[in-house]
Amino acid sequence: MVQGSSYICSLVQSLRSASFPSKGIYEGTKANRTEDGRILLFRPDQNATRMMHGAERLCMPSPSIQQFVDAVKETVFANKRWIPPPGKGSLYVRPLLVGTGPILGLAPAPEYTFLVYASPVRNYFKDGTAPLNLYIDEEFVRASPGGAGGVKTITNYAPVLKAISRAKDRGFSDVLYLDAVNRKYLEEVSSCNIFIVKGNRISTPAISGTILQGITRKSILEIARDHGYQVEERAIPVDDLGDADEVFCTGTAVGVAPN
């Protein structure tokens, strides 16, 4: 039960501002427990950099990289008892930046709140890694050039729910979106990036403002280059899927998942 008029007033102000589109961005990362008892975070500084980029796009102030990382570490430490045993899941950490000033109009909020919360989660797949079964949507698009598709704003995800629901009703696990202009080039999946492999060449859609700059995506590109693969960030025609040797997705939730 919530008590205290000052808390209720603050909560109401938060809802008044954050309920308006464009006044909220978030990040997602995980903390995992190792066999020797250590707790590991996956590149939280990269999440901090991405939040700063998103905040600039939406006219929001943002915490510094150090403030962001410190807040994530403190949250993980305070909730370390909830981190599952090795291999059984992880602690999902969600930093959130929202407008909290008393405003309802179409304008930047006068105040913003940065907070971090966490929740234990199971592995995305129950037994090891399972392939994703993707539906290529020819009706809905996730983002358009000139929009905010490359920003992890709260308004970028609600619109995909109908497409996901329709895909799941048809027996698929998620949706693969095509570009909004030509409807022929791969963009991304609802919550992860996509890669195709042909021989020694690994390709993924180029960052052009319509897809998210995934932290796992960036890591895979770096690792692939280090291992001698030819890495391409380019426009990928949907027809290339049929000729690929392998297709996989990357993201905080799925990790690296084959298709």
C-alpha positions, 0 to 999 in steps of 0.5 A, spaced: 500 500 500 502 506 498 502 512 503 504 519 503 501 525 500 508 527 497 509 520 494 502 520 491 503 527 488 510 525 485 507 519 482 501 523 479 506 528 476 511 522 473 504 519 470 502 525 467 509 527 463 511 519 461 504 518 459 505 522 453 509 519 447 516 521 446 518 522 454 521 516 455 527 511 453 529 505 456 535 500 456 536 493 457 542 489 460 543 482 464 547 480 470 549 473 470 552 469 476 558 464 474 560 458 477 565 461 481 560 466 484 562 472 480 557 476 478 558 479 471 555 485 467 555 485 459 558 492 457 553 496 461 557 502 458 555 501 451 548 501 454 549 508 457 552 511 450 546 508 447 541 512 452 545 518 451 544 518 443 537 516 444 536 522 449 539 527 445 534 525 439 528 526 444 531 532 447 532 529 454 538 530 458 541 524 460 546 521 465 553 520 464 556 514 462 559 513 469 552 515 473 549 510 468 554 504 470 554 506 477 547 506 478 546 499 474 552 496 479 548 498 485 542 496 483 545 489 481 549 489 488 542 490 492 538 485 488 544 480 487 540 474 491 535 474 486 540 472 480 539 465 478 544 460 479 549 459 473 545 457 467 538 457 470 537 465 468 539 472 469 537 478 472 534 483 467 536 490 469 532 496 466 534 503 466 529 508 465 529 515 463 522 518 463 519 525 463 516 527 470 515 534 470 508 537 471 506 538 463 501 535 458 503 539 452 507 537 446 514 539 449 520 537 453 518 535 460 521 540 465 524 535 469 526 528 468 527 522 472 532 516 471 531 510 475 534 502 474 530 496 476 531 489 476 527 482 475 530 475 475 528 472 468 529 465 466 533 463 460 529 465 453 529 458 451 528 452 456 533 447 453 539 450 450 538 454 444 532 453 439 531 456 432 526 462 431 521 461 426 520 468 423 514 471 419 516 476 414 511 481 415 509 485 408 504 489 411 507 492 417 513 496 418 517 497 424 520 504 423 521 509 417 527 513 415 527 520 418 523 517 424 526 514 431 527 507 429 534 507 432 532 510 438 530 505 444 524 509 446 518 506 449 513 508 443 517 504 438 515 497 441 507 498 442 506 498 435 509 491 434 505 488 438 499 487 433 504 484 428 507 479 433 500 477 435 498 475 428 505 472 427 504 467 433 497 466 431 500 463 425 505 459 428 511 463 428 515 466 434 516 473 432 516 478 426 522 480 421 520 487 418 522 489 411 524 496 410 518 502 409 520 504 402 522 499 398 519 493 402 524 488 400 530 489 404 531 486 411 531 491 417 530 487 424 526 482 428 521 485 433 526 485 439 533 483 436 538 484 430 538 479 424 545 476 421 546 472 414 552 467 413 554 465 406 561 462 406 566 466 410 561 472 409 557 475 415 552 480 413 547 484 417 543 490 415 546 497 416 545 502 421 541 507 417 536 510 423 531 505 422 534 499 426 537 499 433 544 499 434 544 492 438 549 491 443 550 484 442 550 486 434 556 490 435 559 485 439 558 479 434 561 484 429 567 485 433 568 477 434 567 475 427 572 480 425 577 478 430 576 471 427 577 472 420 570 473 417 568 478 412 563 482 415 558 487 411 553 492 414 549 493 408 542 493 405 540 485 404 534 483 400 529 479 403 531 474 397 538 473 400 535 469 406 534 463 401 541 463 399 544 463 406 548 458 409 545 460 416 541 466 419 541 468 426 539 473 431 542 477 436 539 481 442 539 481 450 533 477 451 535 471 445 543 472 446 545 469 439 539 465 436 539 461 430 533 461 425 
